[in-house]
Amino acid sequence: MQEMALAEDYFTMQEQTQAFGHMAAFNTSSVNWTGTDQPEQLTASYVTASFFSLLGVAPLRGRVFRVDEDVPDANPAVVLSYVKRRYFAPRMSTIA
């Protein structure tokens, strides 16, 4: 998988360089959103845990990725964009 190759490069660079005060990585891919009446093809961004703090942004609700989720083979985690609010709005109380 291309995402894994990029992740491996990122983790190697993170360990071996001291040239940057902070660094983050991201990659985009098309994904299929199912479970609704109308499946959708969306663009997903795969990002490292430091991505949001490096950009100085915080979620409107819930949290961003933790450092322990930013390792190879970690359990998948997701940060939803505002676009999916229409799907999750009836269940917003379940999103922490």
N, C-alpha and C positions, 0 to 999 in steps of 0.2 A: 504494500500500500504506500502511496506517495506520502500520505500524512505521517506514517511511521518513519519514513526516511527523513523527512523534514524535522520531525521531533528529535530523532537521534542526532542530527546535525546541530540542532539548537542546544540540546543538553551537553554535547561535546564542547561547543563554543562557549557555553556558559561556564563550564568547568575550567577551560583552558585560557580564557582571556580576562584581563583586568583592565582593558581599555575603555570599558563602558561602565558608568555608574549603575545603570539599569538597562535591561534588555527584555524584549518580548518577541514572540514569533506568532505568525498567523498564516493560514492557508484557507482558501475557499474551495467549495465543491458543491455540486448539485445534489440535493437529497429529495426524496419523495415523502411528503407529509400525508399520512393516511389516517383512517379512523374517523373521518368526517364523511358527509354525504358526497363531497366532491374532492377527490385527492388532488393535491397541488404539488408542483415541482418548485422548490425553493432553493435559494443559495444559502448554504451554511458556512460559517466561518469557524475554523478550528483554531483556537487561541491558547496561549499559555496563561498560567495563573497571574502573571505579572502584567498582562495586556491592559486591563482596565485601570490599574493604579498608575501605570506608565502614562496613560492618556489623561489621567486625572478625572476619570468618570466613575460614578457609583450607580448601582441599580436603583430604580424607583421603588422596587419592592424585592425582598429576599436578599440574596447575597451573590457575590461573584465566586469564582473558583478559589479553593483553598490550596495552599502549597502542597499538602499531602495528596491532592488530586492531580498534581502536575508532575507525574512520574509515569514512565512507560508501564503499561498493563494496569493502570488504576481503573477503578470502576468508572464508567461513563457518567458525566455530569453535563448539565445543559443550562444555559442562560438564554431565556426566551426574549425575543425582541418585542417591541410594541405591536408588530404585525399580528402576532398570535393572540393578542388580547381578546379579540372577538371570539376565539374558540374557548379560551380559559376563563373569560369574564364570569360565567355562572359559577365557577369553582375557584375564584380568586382567593378565597379563604384557605384553600389547601396549599397555596404557594407561600412558602415561608420566606 
